Amino acid sequence: MTEEEVKLLISAMEDLGSGKYHTIDEKAFKDKKLVKAYNKMVEGVITRSDHYLMRINDSMKKIADSSWVQTMLEQIASQQEPIEELANIRNSFNHSLVNLEELGIELLTYSRQLRATVGPLVRSGEDIIAGLQEIRESVGDEVIDDVDELVDQMGFTGRSIHGMQKRLDIIIDNVSAIYEEVSKQNQLAKPLLQDVDQLSKSYGELSVEAFNAGEHMYRISRDIDNARNDMFRTNSAPTLIDRLKVFYVDHYTLTWRLYNHIAEFETLQLRQVNNPDRCKFGLWCRNDVPEWLKETESFQRAFTIHDELHDHAVACYKAKENYDVNLAMEEFHKTLHCMEDFKIALDDMAQECRKHGEAEETPVWKYTGL
C-alpha cells in the first residue's frame, strides 16, 4: 500500500471515529479487496446507526406527546370546584351536627329541671289540700263553705298540675328520644364526614402525583431527546426522507415542551423557540436542501408553516412570561394546529423525494420482546 493510500485510509478511519460516516473511493486504491471490506464495514455501521436513530426518533414522537398529562390535569382540575363545595358542605353539616347535639343536651337539661320543679309543686299542692281538710274539721259552720271552695280550687289546681306533669313526662320522654336519635345520627354521620375528609386529602395527593408524573415523563423525554440529537448529528447518516421524519419529531417535541413550560414541568428559554433559522430544519433549509426540492410547492408550504409555528411558539412563551395562562394555552393549541399542517407538508415533501428517485428511508425496528 502506498503512502498516499495509507493517508486516505487513516483519514477515513479518523472520520469514522468522529462520527462522520462515508465510504472511500475504490479507484484511489490498488487493493480493491481491502477497500471493499472497509466500505462494507462502514455501510454496516451506517445501517445500524440509522436504524438506532429512527427507532429513537419514533420512540421520542410517542414520549413527547404529553396529551395524556394534559387530559389528566384538566380532569383533576375540573373536580376541584365540586370537591371544594363538598368540603364546604361537610363543614356546614358538621357545624349543624354540633349545634344540634348541644341543643339536645340543653333541652334535656331544661326538661329535667322542669320535672324537678313540678314534682315538689304537686306534692306541695297535695299537702295544702290535706291541711285545708284538717282545718275544715276544726272550724265552725260559718267558714266551712269558704274552706270547701278553697279545697275545690286547690283540687282543680292539683288536677291541672297533675295533667301538666303527665304532659311534661311525655315531653321529657320525647326530648330524651330526640336526644338519643341525634346522638345516633351523629355517630352515623361521622364516617361520612371522615370519607369527605379522605376524599379531599386524596384529591390533593392525586394533584401532586399527576404533576410529578408529568415532570418525571418530561425528564425522561429530555434524556431520550438528547440521545436522539447526538445520534443525528454525529452517529448516523440519515437519508433525505429520514431527515424529514426527524424534523417532524423535533417540532412535535418543541410543541409539547411549550405545554410543559405552561404547566411548569420545565422552564424554556426564549432562544429555544424564537430562532427558526437555527433549528435542524432551519439549518437544513439554509445549507443542505437540494435545489430541486426548494422549487416544489410542498417545500414552500413547509417553510411558511415552519415560520408560523415558531411565531405561535414565541407568542405562547411570552404569554406565559406575562402570567396570562389562558392566552398561553390558546397559542399552544395554535402551535399544535401548525404542527399538524407541518407534518402534512413534510409528508408531501417525502412524496416529492420518492418521485425524484430519493426513495430510500430507514424502517423503524420493531420491538419483538414480550
C-alpha positions as CSV (number, residue, x, y, z in Angstrom):
1,M,0.0,0.0,0.0
2,T,1.4,3.4,-1.0
3,E,1.9,6.2,1.5
4,E,-0.9,8.2,-0.2
5,E,-3.3,5.2,0.2
6,V,-2.3,4.9,3.9
7,K,-3.1,8.6,4.4
8,L,-6.5,8.2,2.7
9,L,-7.4,5.2,4.8
10,I,-6.2,6.8,8.1
11,S,-8.2,9.9,7.3
12,A,-11.3,7.8,6.6
13,M,-10.9,5.9,9.8
14,E,-10.5,9.1,11.8
15,D,-13.7,10.4,10.2
16,L,-15.4,7.2,11.2
17,G,-14.2,7.5,14.7
18,S,-15.6,11.1,15.0
19,G,-19.0,10.1,13.7
20,K,-18.6,11.2,10.0
21,Y,-19.7,8.2,8.0
22,H,-18.6,7.9,4.4
23,T,-17.1,5.3,2.2
24,I,-13.8,5.6,0.3
25,D,-13.2,5.7,-3.5
26,E,-12.1,2.3,-4.7
27,K,-10.3,4.0,-7.6
28,A,-7.8,5.6,-5.2
29,F,-6.5,2.1,-4.1
30,K,-4.8,-0.7,-5.8
31,D,-6.0,-3.3,-3.2
32,K,-9.7,-3.4,-4.2
33,K,-10.4,-6.2,-1.7
34,L,-9.3,-4.1,1.2
35,V,-11.3,-1.1,0.1
36,K,-14.5,-3.2,-0.4
37,A,-14.1,-4.7,3.0
38,Y,-13.6,-1.3,4.6
39,N,-16.6,0.2,2.7
40,K,-18.8,-2.8,3.7
41,M,-17.8,-2.3,7.3
42,V,-18.8,1.4,7.1
43,E,-22.1,0.7,5.4
44,G,-22.9,-1.8,8.1
45,V,-22.2,0.8,10.8
46,I,-24.3,3.4,8.9
47,T,-27.2,1.0,8.6
48,R,-27.2,0.1,12.3
49,S,-26.8,3.7,13.4
50,D,-29.6,4.8,11.1
51,H,-31.9,2.1,12.5
52,Y,-31.0,3.2,16.0
53,L,-31.7,6.8,15.1
54,M,-35.0,6.1,13.6
55,R,-36.1,3.8,16.5
56,I,-35.2,6.6,19.0
57,N,-36.9,9.1,16.7
58,D,-40.1,7.1,16.6
59,S,-40.0,6.5,20.4
60,M,-39.4,10.2,21.0
61,K,-42.5,11.0,19.0
62,K,-44.6,8.8,21.4
63,I,-42.9,10.1,24.5
64,A,-43.0,13.7,23.6
65,D,-46.8,13.6,23.4
66,S,-47.9,15.0,26.7
67,S,-51.6,15.0,25.8
68,W,-52.3,12.3,28.4
69,V,-50.8,14.5,31.1
70,Q,-52.8,17.5,29.9
71,T,-56.0,15.4,29.9
72,M,-55.3,14.1,33.4
73,L,-54.5,17.5,34.8
74,E,-57.6,19.0,33.2
75,Q,-59.8,16.2,34.6
76,I,-58.3,16.7,38.0
77,A,-58.8,20.5,37.8
78,S,-62.4,20.0,36.7
79,Q,-63.1,18.2,40.0
80,Q,-61.6,20.9,42.2
81,E,-64.7,23.0,42.5
82,P,-67.0,20.1,43.3
83,I,-64.5,18.8,45.9
84,E,-64.3,22.3,47.5
85,E,-68.0,22.6,47.5
86,L,-68.3,19.1,49.1
87,A,-65.8,20.2,51.7
88,N,-67.8,23.3,52.5
89,I,-71.0,21.3,52.8
90,R,-69.1,18.9,55.1
91,N,-68.0,21.8,57.4
92,S,-71.5,23.2,57.5
93,F,-73.1,19.8,58.2
94,N,-70.6,19.1,60.9
95,H,-71.3,22.6,62.4
96,S,-75.0,21.8,62.3
97,L,-74.5,18.4,64.0
98,V,-72.5,20.0,66.8
99,N,-75.2,22.7,67.3
100,L,-78.0,20.1,67.2
101,E,-76.2,18.0,69.8
102,E,-75.6,21.0,72.1
103,L,-79.3,21.9,71.7
104,G,-80.4,18.4,72.6
105,I,-78.3,18.5,75.7
106,E,-79.8,21.9,76.6
107,L,-83.3,20.6,76.1
108,L,-82.7,17.5,78.1
109,T,-81.3,19.7,80.9
110,Y,-84.3,22.0,80.9
111,S,-86.7,19.1,80.9
112,R,-85.1,17.6,83.9
113,Q,-85.1,20.9,85.7
114,L,-88.9,21.2,84.9
115,R,-89.5,17.7,86.3
116,A,-87.5,18.6,89.4
117,T,-89.6,21.8,89.8
118,V,-93.1,20.4,89.1
119,G,-92.7,17.3,91.4
120,P,-92.3,19.4,94.6
121,L,-95.1,21.7,93.4
122,V,-97.5,18.7,93.1
123,R,-96.5,17.5,96.5
124,S,-97.0,20.9,98.0
125,G,-100.5,21.2,96.5
126,E,-101.4,17.8,98.0
127,D,-100.1,18.9,101.4
128,I,-102.1,22.1,101.2
129,I,-105.3,20.2,100.4
130,A,-104.7,17.8,103.3
131,G,-104.0,20.8,105.6
132,L,-107.3,22.5,104.4
133,Q,-109.3,19.4,105.1
134,E,-107.9,19.2,108.6
135,I,-108.8,22.9,109.1
136,R,-112.3,22.2,107.8
137,E,-112.9,19.7,110.6
138,S,-111.9,22.2,113.3
139,V,-113.6,25.4,112.1
140,G,-117.1,26.5,112.6
141,D,-120.0,26.1,110.2
142,E,-119.7,29.8,109.2
143,V,-116.4,29.2,107.3
144,I,-116.9,25.6,106.1
145,D,-118.2,26.8,102.8
146,D,-115.2,29.0,102.3
147,V,-112.9,26.2,103.1
148,D,-114.7,23.8,100.8
149,E,-114.5,26.3,98.0
150,L,-110.8,26.7,98.6
151,V,-110.3,22.9,98.7
152,D,-112.2,22.6,95.4
153,Q,-110.0,25.3,93.9
154,M,-106.8,23.7,95.2
155,G,-108.1,20.3,93.9
156,F,-108.7,21.8,90.4
157,T,-105.2,23.3,90.6
158,G,-103.8,20.0,91.7
159,R,-105.5,18.2,88.9
160,S,-104.2,20.7,86.4
161,I,-100.7,20.3,87.8
162,H,-101.1,16.5,87.6
163,G,-102.2,16.9,84.0
164,M,-99.3,19.2,83.3
165,Q,-97.0,16.7,84.9
166,K,-98.2,13.9,82.6
167,R,-97.8,16.1,79.6
168,L,-94.4,17.1,80.8
169,D,-93.4,13.5,81.3
170,I,-94.4,12.9,77.7
171,I,-92.4,15.9,76.5
172,I,-89.4,14.8,78.6
173,D,-89.6,11.3,77.1
174,N,-89.8,12.8,73.6
175,V,-86.9,15.1,74.3
176,S,-84.9,12.1,75.5
177,A,-85.8,10.2,72.4
178,I,-84.8,13.1,70.2
179,Y,-81.5,13.5,72.0
180,E,-80.8,9.7,71.6
181,E,-81.7,10.0,67.9
182,V,-79.5,13.0,67.4
183,S,-76.6,11.2,69.1
184,K,-77.3,8.1,66.9
185,Q,-77.3,10.2,63.7
186,N,-74.1,12.0,64.8
187,Q,-72.4,8.6,65.2
188,L,-73.7,7.5,61.8
189,A,-72.6,10.8,60.2
190,K,-69.0,10.6,61.5
191,P,-67.9,8.0,58.9
192,L,-69.4,10.2,56.1
193,L,-67.6,13.2,57.4
194,Q,-64.4,11.2,57.6
195,D,-64.9,10.0,54.0
196,V,-65.3,13.6,52.8
197,D,-62.1,14.5,54.6
198,Q,-60.3,11.5,53.0
199,L,-61.7,12.4,49.6
200,S,-60.3,15.9,49.9
201,K,-57.0,14.6,51.0
202,S,-56.9,12.1,48.2
203,Y,-57.7,14.8,45.7
204,G,-54.8,16.9,46.9
205,E,-52.5,13.9,46.7
206,L,-53.7,13.0,43.2
207,S,-53.0,16.5,42.0
208,V,-49.4,16.3,43.3
209,E,-48.9,12.8,41.8
210,A,-50.3,13.9,38.5
211,F,-47.8,16.8,38.4
212,N,-45.0,14.5,39.5
213,A,-45.9,12.1,36.7
214,G,-45.8,14.9,34.1
215,E,-42.5,16.2,35.4
216,H,-41.0,12.7,35.5
217,M,-42.0,12.0,31.9
218,Y,-40.5,15.3,30.9
219,R,-37.1,14.4,32.4
220,I,-37.2,11.0,30.6
221,S,-38.1,12.7,27.3
222,R,-35.2,15.1,27.7
223,D,-32.7,12.3,28.1
224,I,-34.1,10.4,25.1
225,D,-34.2,13.5,23.0
226,N,-30.6,14.4,23.8
227,A,-29.6,10.9,22.7
228,R,-31.6,11.3,19.5
229,N,-29.9,14.6,18.8
230,D,-26.5,13.1,19.3
231,M,-27.3,10.2,17.0
232,F,-28.5,12.6,14.3
233,R,-25.5,15.0,14.5
234,T,-22.5,12.7,14.8
235,N,-23.5,9.0,14.8
236,S,-25.7,8.4,11.7
237,A,-26.1,9.2,8.0
238,P,-29.9,9.6,7.7
239,T,-31.4,9.6,4.2
240,L,-33.4,12.6,2.9
241,I,-36.7,11.1,4.0
242,D,-35.2,10.1,7.3
243,R,-34.3,13.7,7.9
244,L,-37.9,14.9,7.2
245,K,-39.1,12.4,9.9
246,V,-36.5,13.8,12.4
247,F,-37.6,17.4,11.6
248,Y,-41.2,16.5,12.4
249,V,-40.3,15.0,15.7
250,D,-38.1,18.0,16.5
251,H,-41.1,20.3,16.3
252,Y,-43.6,17.9,17.8
253,T,-41.3,17.8,20.8
254,L,-40.9,21.6,20.9
255,T,-44.7,22.0,20.7
256,W,-45.3,19.8,23.7
257,R,-42.4,21.3,25.6
258,L,-44.5,24.5,25.4
259,Y,-47.2,22.8,27.3
260,N,-44.6,21.6,29.8
261,H,-43.5,25.2,30.2
262,I,-47.1,26.3,30.8
263,A,-47.6,23.5,33.3
264,E,-44.2,24.4,34.8
265,F,-42.7,20.9,34.4
266,E,-39.8,22.7,32.8
267,T,-38.6,26.3,32.1
268,L,-37.9,27.1,28.5
269,Q,-35.6,29.9,27.3
270,L,-36.8,32.3,24.6
271,R,-33.8,31.4,22.4
272,Q,-35.1,27.9,22.3
273,V,-38.3,29.0,20.4
274,N,-37.6,32.3,18.7
275,N,-35.0,31.4,16.1
276,P,-36.4,29.2,13.3
277,D,-33.2,29.5,11.3
278,R,-31.2,27.7,13.9
279,C,-33.2,24.6,14.4
280,K,-32.4,21.4,12.4
281,F,-35.0,22.2,9.8
282,G,-33.9,25.8,9.5
283,L,-30.2,25.0,9.1
284,W,-31.1,22.3,6.6
285,C,-33.2,24.8,4.6
286,R,-30.4,27.3,4.6
287,N,-27.4,24.9,3.8
288,D,-28.4,21.5,2.7
289,V,-31.8,21.2,1.0
290,P,-31.4,20.1,-2.6
291,E,-32.2,22.9,-5.2
292,W,-34.8,20.8,-7.0
293,L,-36.7,20.3,-3.7
294,K,-36.6,24.0,-3.0
295,E,-38.7,24.6,-6.1
296,T,-41.5,22.3,-5.0
297,E,-44.8,23.6,-3.6
298,S,-44.6,21.3,-0.7
299,F,-41.2,22.7,0.4
300,Q,-42.5,26.3,0.1
301,R,-45.6,25.4,2.2
302,A,-43.5,23.6,4.9
303,F,-41.1,26.6,5.0
304,T,-44.0,29.0,5.6
305,I,-45.8,26.8,8.1
306,H,-42.5,26.3,10.0
307,D,-42.1,30.1,10.5
308,E,-45.8,30.3,11.6
309,L,-45.2,27.5,14.1
310,H,-42.3,29.3,15.7
311,D,-44.3,32.6,15.8
312,H,-47.0,30.9,17.8
313,A,-44.4,29.2,20.0
314,V,-42.9,32.7,20.8
315,A,-46.4,34.1,21.5
316,C,-47.1,31.2,23.8
317,Y,-43.8,31.7,25.6
318,K,-44.4,35.5,26.1
319,A,-47.9,35.0,27.3
320,K,-46.7,32.6,29.9
321,E,-44.0,35.1,30.9
322,N,-46.8,37.7,31.3
323,Y,-48.7,35.3,33.6
324,D,-51.6,35.0,31.0
325,V,-52.1,31.3,31.1
326,N,-55.3,31.3,29.1
327,L,-53.6,33.1,26.2
328,A,-50.6,30.8,26.5
329,M,-52.9,27.8,26.1
330,E,-54.5,29.4,23.1
331,E,-51.1,29.9,21.4
332,F,-50.1,26.4,22.4
333,H,-53.1,25.0,20.6
334,K,-52.4,27.2,17.6
335,T,-48.8,25.8,17.6
336,L,-50.2,22.3,17.8
337,H,-52.5,23.0,14.8
338,C,-49.5,24.3,12.8
339,M,-47.7,21.1,13.8
340,E,-50.4,19.1,12.0
341,D,-50.1,21.2,8.9
342,F,-46.3,20.9,9.1
343,K,-46.5,17.1,9.2
344,I,-48.7,17.1,6.1
345,A,-46.2,19.4,4.2
346,L,-43.3,17.2,5.2
347,D,-45.2,14.0,4.1
348,D,-45.8,15.7,0.7
349,M,-42.1,16.6,0.5
350,A,-41.3,12.9,1.1
351,Q,-43.5,12.1,-1.8
352,E,-41.6,14.5,-3.9
353,C,-38.4,12.9,-2.9
354,R,-39.7,9.5,-4.0
355,K,-40.7,10.9,-7.3
356,H,-37.2,12.3,-7.8
357,G,-35.5,9.0,-7.0
358,E,-34.7,9.7,-3.4
359,A,-36.9,7.0,-2.1
360,E,-34.5,5.4,0.5
361,E,-35.7,5.5,4.1
362,T,-34.7,3.6,7.2
363,P,-37.5,1.4,8.6
364,V,-38.1,1.5,12.3
365,W,-37.0,-1.6,14.0
366,K,-40.0,-3.0,15.9
367,Y,-39.6,-4.3,19.4
368,T,-40.2,-8.1,19.3
369,G,-39.8,-8.9,23.0
370,L,-42.6,-9.8,25.5
